[in-house]
Amino acid sequence: MSENLHPRADDLDDLTPRDLVGVMHEGDIGAVQAIAGRLDEIAHAVEEVAARLHAGGRLHYFGAGTSGLIARMDAAECPDTFGVDPAVVQAYSVEAPADEDDRDLGRNVARSAGLGVGDVAVGISASGRTAFVLGAFDQALTAGALRVAVSCNPGSPLGQASDIAIEVETGPEVIAGSTRLKAGTVQKLVLNMLSTAVFTRLGHTYRGRMVGVVAGNEKLRARAARIVAELADVSVEEARRLLDEAGGDIRAVLAGARKA
């Protein structure tokens, strides 16, 4: 558990900066490696989430503190990365400490989100005990939504309340209880895997390219042109012309190229 004391805790104040970051790095490696033991659960979640989104459902993240911020980051990046409607992936988080302890608030937020039978609620909590997130799961159960838990505490209340529990044991943080460290890193990686694999399964990527990318600035327009040039075997200049004609829609350009 992240609340437990790190084996090197009593030595940390006297370590050199190089030794201190070395201790942290070793811990990060171990935490990331721990994900390997939960790949089956992550893959199961990918299959179930993709099926619901394919049928018109939505993906809802619920978290508090660091977990909530990580959830908001992943949700915010999905529209531009995969070209999905912003409403498809939503994140609901609280940052005030008192709000984390408010189970009723979690229920009310989930109720306001309009959770339905075809939706997915992903609860993110390092401890797996956050009352706000547990409240959201209460409402998800009432609504008939799929519940996926992402935590770093095997056997937690959140995992027990879920349909699919992704519980990655990261061990004590170098600063006891600071879940912005290893636990935060692992939660971000798990959400990266979940959303990326889901939208890959749903056809929002092609041959490892972001064919659903929304080209909202010059960097992304240049990326879109390179993708079309590579996949359609045309020059970058021709790719830009084709994209202009298609309103920037990479998939439309590639579909036309396959028909030609």
Steps between C-alpha positions, in 0.01 A plus 500: 500500500613855427436599864764256625850623574761460227791268598745787450284764674739561790792551260340737252592829669869412487519372144670695225267629227634232266433222748156637584383509139657156455281361779195659338591365158538145630160527663342631180639207302355250747161671495483502121604134488215417737254592223606184316311292753176683418507495121223240483267724700592804290436304179165381636406860575603605149270240345204594717545877465547479122181295465299758692644800317441326168134468596480872580597503867734742672808472720491685834803544728455577871791599723618734774827686553786368287284217366238748384756719327642198318149402392432850369824495303419172327143606420609840368746345255258253340315740263813642337690170496224272374250738340217399734224727622602663833186358658620142449764514775429715803688543828349609830737588782522687827809655656381637835597249774154512655338415167708182476321375812151578370338183372170678435682751279636213292150359458361838401778573251454157338124552490546840332732336247201299378657157535304236312499127436727531198758719675822429688605651832873482571587575861859613559632495857848402617371372833175364361323656796413850376141568605424731204596225255313232694191721488533527123512120486185483712317698235665304216362180653153653522521615138626163376828640366816289483734579791878484450727567798856630461687495831832411660360305792397138430178399672388858549134603548504654152626179344237299684228736374611467138424268210864511392775581752836623372703508822872565454696466823764774481631476857605781736569843354837662567299765685238301691150557368602725209302324228605757240816288471502129409126455537429803282739375233340157495146638487593718203656205319193284559265770368733552203473130421126492549403798284761437230417132463125571500518757224745291303250213515229740384698604191612846609858411418641325193834322478621682809405845372258752650266508203230660711723790610334842494746729319437814701844658463793497261683222684197272472433601139858403418451170683179432309678567172782260590249229594319534168827513309621178664178303474384620159852502351482861377715806557444720803387779267242272338394381844434858609291560190295187558447593863383849404245347265381260771474767769796354687341156535786248475270199491301645210820554303621146566163352411512684167855382438401135560217531249717662236 
